[in-house]
Amino acid sequence: MAEKLARYGLTQRTALLLVLLAVLSVSGILLTPQKAEAACCGLDIVRFYYFDAAKTQYAGQCWDNECTGSSGCSGTTPTAYKTVSRVCCEICQS
């Protein structure tokens, strides 16, 4: 095997290092935590609607609060331009 590696200009140490780097990078990807929302029991979602693309002319809003169970809309909705605000209103405890 050493002859095959030498043909490509590699040593056994270099090959071992490359394998270890590959294993570490894959394990790093697999061990990273999922989105923080996984620990969130409820979300407070607010959608703000605007009449213009610059989002300077407010049109209205809709809200959905999963923690309090309230939802509704006010103003002119929906329009072509909106922003969404999502806030975790309750963190699950294990």
C-alpha positions, -999 to +999 in steps of 0.1 A: +000+000+000+029+023+007+040+020-029+006+031-042+006+061-019+041+071-028+031+070-065+008+099-058+033+118-035+016+107-003+029+091+028+010+068+052+009+097+077-006+120+051-032+095+041-041+089+078-043+127+084-067+131+054-089+103+067-090+118+102-099+152+088-127+137+068-141+119+098-139+150+120-156+172+095-185+147+090-189+141+127-189+179+133-217+183+109-237+154+124-232+166+160-242+202+155-275+211+173-306+215+153-325+248+151-331+264+185-368+263+178-367+226+186-368+236+223-395+261+218-430+251+229-448+280+214-442+309+190-455+344+189-457+351+151-464+386+138-466+395+101-463+431+092-477+441+058-466+471+037-479+489+006-444+494-009-412+474-014-392+497+008-415+488+036-421+524+047-459+525+041-474+503+068-506+485+057-515+462+086-505+432+106-516+397+116-506+378+147-507+343+160-496+337+195-495+300+202-489+305+240-520+326+247-541+312+218-548+346+204-547+355+167-561+381+144-555+408+119-558+446+116-554+470+088-551+460+051-538+424+047-524+407+028-503+429+005-474+421-017-448+431+009-444+417+044-420+409+072-424+381+097-413+383+133-411+350+152-404+349+189-403+319+212-429+327+239-423+295+260-392+273+263-398+236+270-381+222+301-370+186+301 
